[in-house]
Amino acid sequence: MESISKELKVSALENGTVLDHIPAENVYKALDILNLKGIENQITIGINLNSKLYGKKGIIKIADRFFEDDELNKLALIAPHATVNIIRNFQVVEKKQLTMPDRIEGIASCMNPKCITNHQPVKTKFSVVNENGKISLVCHYCEKQSEIIFK
């Protein structure tokens, strides 16, 4: 019997950013955090890919898009072990590890139903608290500490 080999190829990225080792369940949150939904750039998304370190992982490749460190570091909230590869002329020219941000704005909601951010058009602001690997947020306005709830 003849062996049939099927191969699916994803085009190599000439210039852009590759976000690797994102927990598979957080890939769509990563797209939201980086405001990637609806942009014109080519985006390749892989979910539930095998990872020797983490079991399952996600990957996002964004063509012709580069990010500031403060934009990328927001990903540490949902993917603390993610790596960032900067690609130029089909080569990895820089590898970055994420750093947990001290503050975030506009990407999470306050759990306090009485908070001004839930009743007025006010951009949310939080301080990030990392206690023994458990991440929580403290609202700038009402000072309520809670788990992360993304908008």
C-alpha positions in Angstrom: 0.0 0.0 0.0 1.3 3.4 -1.0 2.0 5.9 1.8 0.3 9.3 1.5 2.1 12.2 3.1 0.2 15.4 3.6 2.0 18.5 4.7 0.5 21.9 5.6 3.0 24.7 5.4 2.6 28.1 7.0 4.6 30.7 5.3 7.7 31.9 7.1 7.5 35.4 8.6 9.8 37.9 6.7 9.4 40.7 9.3 7.3 40.8 12.4 6.8 39.4 15.9 6.2 35.8 17.0 4.6 35.2 20.5 5.4 31.7 21.6 4.6 29.6 24.7 1.2 31.2 25.3 -1.1 28.9 27.4 -3.5 27.5 24.8 -6.5 28.7 26.7 -5.3 32.3 26.7 -4.5 32.9 23.0 -7.7 34.8 22.3 -7.1 36.9 25.4 -3.6 37.7 24.1 -5.2 39.0 20.8 -7.5 41.3 22.9 -4.7 42.6 25.1 -2.6 43.5 22.1 -5.6 44.9 20.2 -4.9 42.6 17.3 -8.5 41.9 16.3 -9.5 43.6 13.1 -6.0 44.8 12.0 -4.9 44.4 8.4 -1.6 42.6 9.1 -1.4 38.9 8.4 -1.8 36.9 11.6 -1.1 33.2 12.0 -2.5 31.6 15.2 -1.8 28.1 16.5 -3.7 26.7 19.4 -3.1 23.4 21.3 0.3 22.8 19.8 2.5 20.3 21.6 5.0 21.8 24.0 7.7 19.7 25.8 7.7 22.2 28.7 4.0 23.1 29.0 2.0 20.2 27.4 -0.1 22.4 25.1 0.7 25.9 24.0 -0.4 28.6 21.6 1.6 30.8 19.2 0.8 34.0 17.4 2.7 35.3 14.4 2.1 38.9 13.4 3.6 40.1 10.1 5.1 43.6 9.9 4.2 44.5 13.4 6.5 45.3 16.3 5.5 46.2 19.8 6.8 48.3 22.6 8.0 46.4 25.7 5.1 47.9 27.8 2.6 46.6 25.3 4.1 43.1 25.4 4.6 43.0 29.1 0.8 43.1 29.6 0.8 39.5 28.3 2.7 38.4 31.4 -0.7 38.7 33.2 -2.0 35.7 31.2 1.2 34.1 29.8 4.2 34.7 32.2 6.4 32.2 30.4 5.7 33.5 26.9 8.6 34.4 24.7 8.8 37.1 22.0 10.8 36.6 18.9 11.5 39.6 16.7 11.9 38.6 13.0 13.7 40.6 10.3 14.5 39.2 6.9 13.3 35.8 8.0 15.8 35.7 10.9 15.2 35.9 14.6 17.2 39.0 15.5 16.0 39.4 19.1 14.4 37.1 21.8 12.7 38.7 24.7 11.2 37.4 28.0 8.1 39.1 29.4 8.3 41.2 32.6 5.3 41.5 34.9 4.0 45.2 34.6 3.6 47.3 37.7 0.4 48.9 36.3 -2.1 48.2 33.6 -4.8 50.4 32.0 -7.9 49.8 30.1 -7.7 46.0 29.6 -9.3 44.7 32.8 -12.6 45.4 34.7 -13.0 46.2 38.3 -15.0 43.6 40.3 -16.4 46.2 42.6 -20.0 47.0 41.3 -19.8 50.4 43.1 -16.5 51.4 41.4 -16.7 54.6 39.2 -15.3 52.6 36.3 -18.5 50.5 36.2 -20.7 53.6 36.0 -18.8 56.3 34.2 -16.7 56.4 31.0 -13.5 56.2 33.0 -10.5 54.1 31.8 -9.7 51.4 34.3 -6.3 51.6 36.0 -4.8 48.9 38.3 -1.6 48.2 40.2 -0.5 44.6 39.7 0.2 42.5 42.8 2.2 39.3 42.5 2.1 37.3 45.8 3.8 34.0 45.6 3.0 33.6 41.9 -0.7 34.5 42.3 -1.5 37.7 40.3 -4.2 40.1 41.4 -5.1 43.7 40.6 -5.7 46.7 42.9 -8.1 49.3 41.4 -6.7 52.8 41.3 -10.1 54.3 42.0 -11.8 52.1 44.7 -8.7 50.3 45.9 -10.5 46.9 45.7 -8.1 44.0 45.2 -9.3 41.2 43.0 -8.4 38.6 40.4 -8.0 39.6 36.8 -11.2 40.0 34.8 -10.6 41.1 31.3 -13.0 43.4 29.5 
